[in-house]
Amino acid sequence: MEATRQRLDLAQEVESQSIASTLDTTQWSLRGRRHRIFVLVSGTGEISYQGETAALQAPTLVWVPTGKPAQLTLYAGSRGAWLAISDAVLGQMTLPGNIAEDIRRLSQRPQLGTRIERDVSSRLATLISNMEAELRENRAGAHEMIHHQLAIVLIMVWRTSDLSTTVPRPAPRAIVSGFLHLVDHQMRGHWTVGDYARYLGVSTDRLNSAVQRATGQTPLGLIHSRLIAEARQMLENSGMQVAEIALSLGFEDPAYFSRFFKRLNGKGPQQYRQEMARKHLDVASSFAAWP
């Protein structure tokens, strides 16, 4: 089962700061622990990322994904703002329609100086400055203010991308077909529903909605049903021990497999095997009694 979402401490997961007009060259060494967004309202600079150095000319947007270090330099007279957000926060953002899917795609690809409109850069810098104040003052409702302002920032970043207009959206039928195909191949790996959604390039909410509308079951329910069906087939038609069946289905703990099977099947695997063996014997006996 997927873990229940917990309320994150945004003071630990989000950081933001205005960049006043610099008098000298200023450098940031980004270690890749969080996503970094830089908005340059005025001025120039450069960014070095994975051996590539790109010049920056305001108004521009920089997105550096987690996991890769980078170095950003702003020259004298530059002004703007920067924002650091964790994967955990990004994963919990509730955004409308397909924007959440696109943001997840965008978050994995660097933007080393995307040209944006000057008014967009000013609005983004203002939002980030407001978030800085909310984080610093931590007044009542600060969490909600930061959450909503961050959602607006992400939507504005999405609007500046090519994904907002050109990337085709997978149809519900294609999502369900792809999911069912993946379940057959990955159920023994015990992927979470989130894993399937990420592989298919959709949000977990959209995957849930498409699968439930098409099948009447949740994605997790379908995954469990396929595991149980496979377990029944092996219990009925193979001589494998229960522990061997558990291991072949990706359960490292046979006792957990037995509890899982009983919870969803109503009977434990041994009891199920014995009852099916008796049924087969009764059917065979009834045929033997025919004249």
C-alpha atoms as one frame of an Amber mdcrd trajectory, in Angstrom:
protein
   0.000   0.000   0.000   1.220   3.516  -0.686   2.110   5.567   2.358  -0.285
   8.278   3.466   1.009  11.691   2.562   2.411  13.596   5.494   2.468  17.356
   5.955   6.008  18.467   5.199   7.912  21.116   7.126   8.344  23.632   4.321
  10.995  25.491   6.291  13.173  22.392   5.852  12.150  21.614   2.263  11.934
  25.061   0.620  14.355  27.966   0.559  14.058  31.240  -1.347  15.912  34.514
  -1.590  15.808  37.766  -3.524  18.909  38.776  -5.456  19.411  42.510  -5.069
  21.418  44.410  -7.651  24.897  42.973  -7.127  27.930  45.257  -6.871  30.421
  42.493  -7.627  30.447  39.100  -9.285  28.516  36.579  -7.163  28.776  32.794
  -7.367  26.577  29.917  -6.163  27.842  26.346  -5.903  24.807  24.079  -6.247
  25.342  20.606  -4.812  22.258  18.986  -6.295  20.365  18.209  -3.101  17.300
  20.176  -4.242  15.857  21.580  -7.442  17.025  25.152  -8.032  15.140  27.842
  -9.923  16.914  31.109 -10.720  15.012  34.025 -12.227  17.165  36.776 -13.671
  15.202  40.025 -13.994  18.146  42.152 -15.100  21.847  41.671 -15.728  24.025
  38.853 -17.033  25.824  35.760 -15.823  26.720  32.197 -16.714  26.015  28.677
 -15.506  28.256  25.590 -15.644  26.480  22.233 -15.620  27.924  18.802 -16.483
  30.828  20.275 -18.394  28.667  22.768 -20.299  28.815  26.525 -19.704  25.946
  28.710 -20.901  25.774  32.499 -20.901  22.786  34.122 -19.167  21.098  37.316
 -20.325  18.067  38.715 -18.490  15.187  38.156 -18.545  15.823  34.441 -18.228
  14.979  31.316 -16.231  17.338  28.625 -14.955  16.212  25.232 -13.603  18.864
  22.887 -12.180  17.469  19.427 -11.266  18.402  17.481  -8.162  21.276  15.039
  -8.308  23.737  17.064 -10.396  26.067  19.815  -9.153  26.304  23.134 -10.953
  27.879  26.543 -10.535  26.072  29.798 -11.288  27.754  33.162 -11.635  26.008
  36.544 -11.782  27.892  39.663 -12.768  27.630  43.119 -11.212  24.253  44.769
 -11.672  22.271  41.543 -11.861  18.937  41.290 -10.059  16.390  38.526  -9.554
  15.554  35.701  -7.141  16.208  32.026  -6.529  14.182  29.156  -5.120  15.263
  25.706  -3.851  12.645  22.943  -3.507  12.998  19.303  -2.542  11.711  16.299
  -4.479   9.354  15.617  -1.554   7.632  18.995  -1.924   7.498  18.726  -5.699
   5.869  15.315  -5.390   3.134  16.635  -3.109   2.122  19.629  -5.212  -1.502
  19.427  -6.352  -1.738  20.991  -9.784  -4.629  20.985 -12.267  -4.968  18.788
 -15.344  -1.778  17.628 -16.997   0.384  20.346 -15.487   1.577  18.041 -12.688
   2.776  15.475 -15.245   4.562  18.128 -17.274   6.226  19.625 -14.201   7.584
  16.188 -13.294   9.053  15.919 -16.780  10.433  19.450 -16.642  11.992  18.852
 -13.235  14.278  16.188 -14.700  15.714  18.280 -17.517  17.939  21.298 -16.942
  17.048  24.713 -18.307  20.246  26.697 -18.695  18.851  30.096 -19.545  15.348
  29.879 -21.004  14.321  33.264 -22.361  11.131  34.591 -20.738   9.086  37.782
 -20.949  10.268  40.613 -18.718   6.929  40.878 -16.900   7.015  37.108 -16.265
  10.485  37.386 -14.713   9.288  40.241 -12.476   6.204  38.325 -11.343   8.247
  35.202 -10.598  10.801  37.213  -8.621   7.997  38.848  -6.613   6.405  35.488
  -5.787   9.735  34.072  -4.672  10.361  37.165  -2.529   6.930  36.717  -0.918
   7.801  33.105  -0.128  11.068  34.286   1.437   9.116  36.596   3.754   6.607
  33.865   4.682   9.406  31.424   5.510  11.215  34.023   7.602   8.210  35.333
   9.542   6.376  31.971   9.873   3.077  33.580  10.769  -0.273  31.771  10.982
  -1.160  30.275   7.617   2.423  30.506   6.322   2.394  26.877   5.140  -0.708
  27.458   3.032   0.612  30.757   1.632   3.908  29.163   0.581   2.130  26.139
  -0.892  -0.143  28.287  -3.056   2.611  30.675  -4.140   4.795  27.708  -5.080
   1.933  26.282  -7.163   1.695  29.605  -9.049   5.468  29.633  -9.624   5.352
  26.101 -11.046   2.415  26.935 -13.332   4.272  29.997 -14.624   7.399  27.880
 -15.237   5.205  25.377 -17.074   3.767  28.153 -19.255   7.277  29.091 -20.390
   8.027  25.527 -21.513   7.340  23.747 -24.773   5.332  21.131 -22.867   2.464
  23.550 -22.261   1.446  23.399 -25.911   3.242  20.707 -27.881   3.506  17.485
 -25.905   0.624  15.096 -26.708  -1.276  13.779 -23.700  -1.690  10.007 -23.446
  -5.336   8.993 -23.867  -7.015   7.145 -20.957  -7.292   3.988 -23.076  -3.532
   4.069 -23.774  -2.803   4.647 -20.074  -4.896   1.636 -19.018  -3.463  -0.606
 -21.753   0.084   0.361 -20.846  -0.602  -0.166 -17.158  -2.073  -3.648 -17.622
   0.854  -4.639 -19.828   3.321  -3.369 -17.217   1.571  -5.191 -14.376   2.064
  -8.518 -16.149   5.780  -7.819 -16.407   6.488  -5.959 -13.151   4.112  -7.330
 -10.513   6.847  -9.605  -9.130   8.983  -6.519  -8.606   6.274  -5.084  -6.330
   6.263  -1.657  -7.950   4.185   0.972  -6.208   1.368   2.699  -8.085   3.633
   5.740  -8.194   6.322   3.676  -9.941   3.841   2.659 -12.658   2.651   6.264
 -13.054   6.200   7.591 -13.415   7.059   4.942 -16.003   3.930   5.817 -17.995
   4.623   9.554 -17.707   1.371  10.424 -15.929   0.411  11.524 -12.445  -0.714
   8.973  -9.872  -4.116  10.684  -9.730  -4.571  10.390 -13.496  -3.536   6.732
 -13.489  -6.004   6.012 -10.682  -8.798   7.829 -12.497  -8.200   6.141 -15.876
  -7.915   2.629 -14.435 -10.950   2.960 -12.162 -13.142   4.283 -14.965 -12.096
   1.471 -17.308 -12.075  -1.471 -14.887 -13.961  -0.476 -11.747 -10.848  -1.286
  -9.700  -7.999   0.791  -8.378  -4.524   0.202  -9.840  -3.396  -1.288  -6.527
  -6.421  -3.590  -6.494  -5.585  -4.820  -9.999  -1.949  -5.447  -9.068  -3.033
  -7.484  -6.055  -5.618  -9.389  -8.110  -2.972 -10.391 -10.645  -0.623 -11.569
  -7.888  -3.396 -13.627  -6.273  -4.431 -15.149  -9.617  -0.843 -16.170 -10.310
  -0.480 -17.582  -6.799  -3.685 -19.642  -7.176  -2.504 -21.073 -10.488   0.827
 -22.117  -8.975  -0.813 -23.604  -5.875  -3.196 -25.650  -8.004  -0.895 -26.764
 -10.791   2.626 -26.964  -9.420   4.345 -29.009  -6.766   6.241 -26.004  -5.460
   6.291 -25.342  -1.742   4.464 -22.247  -0.490   7.795 -20.619   0.364   9.028
 -21.252  -3.185   5.868 -19.761  -4.663   6.220 -16.718  -2.404   9.810 -16.184
  -3.540   8.900 -16.571  -7.234   6.245 -13.867  -6.804   8.698 -11.433  -5.211
   7.771 -12.000  -1.543  10.945 -12.340   0.504   8.998 -13.357   3.615   6.806
 -16.482   3.124   4.815 -15.617   6.259   3.936 -12.214   4.837   2.907 -13.873
   1.562   0.602 -16.226   3.480  -1.037 -13.307   5.297  -1.366 -11.368   2.037
  -2.949 -14.371   0.292  -5.366 -15.043   3.152  -6.412 -11.407   3.420  -7.353
 -11.205  -0.248  -8.455 -14.806  -0.828 -10.200 -15.626   2.447  -8.050 -18.723
   2.982  -4.357 -19.302   3.526  -2.322 -20.831   0.680  -2.046 -24.280   2.301
  -5.772 -24.454   3.024  -6.554 -23.252  -0.497  -4.274 -25.911  -2.021  -5.824
 -28.682   0.076  -9.390 -27.648  -0.781  -8.606 -27.446  -4.504  -6.928 -30.864
  -4.370 -10.076 -32.354  -2.760 -12.275 -30.744  -5.442 -10.140 -32.193  -8.209
 -10.288 -35.603  -6.504 -14.089 -35.412  -6.192 -14.427 -34.544  -9.872 -12.108
 -37.385 -10.875 -14.061 -39.820  -8.672 -17.393 -38.786 -10.183 -16.085 -39.481
 -13.706 -14.706 -42.856 -12.584 -18.158 -43.845 -11.339 -19.707 -43.444 -14.793
 -20.683 -46.746 -16.486
